[in-house]
Amino acid sequence: SLFKRIKGIETVYLTQRDVVRHRIVREIVKAYENHEEKIKNS
């Protein structure tokens, strides 16, 4: 990860359940989840 050597910065992974404020952000997270699932299953 680009930031792994910077103290105090961490990577977190969000799911659809974590994002509730804006529909567009939910759709982006959903697209990433679908993409990762396709890669995992191929």
N, C-alpha and C positions, 0 to 999 in steps of 0.2 A: 504494500500500500504506500502511496505517496507520503502519507503523514505518519507512518508508524514510528519514525524516529523522533518525532516532536512530542515531548512530554506534555501530557494534559489533553492531547487530542486522541479521540478514539473513533472507530468506525462502528456505527450501529445500523442494524438492518430493520426496516419498518415493514409491516404488513398492512393490508387494507384496514384492519381493525385499529391500527395506530393513527391513521390519518382520517380525521372527520371534518376538518374545517372547510375544505374546498373540493368540489367535485372534480376539477381538473387534476389536482394533486392525487386524489384517490385513483383516477384513471391511469396516471403515470405509474403509480406503485403497482397497480394491477397488471399493466403491460410488462413491467420488469419481472413480476412474479411468473407470468405466463411464459415469458422468454426463457427464464431460468429453468422452468419445468420442462420445456421443450428440449433444451440442451441436455438436461439430466436424463430424459427418456430416449434420447437418440443414440 
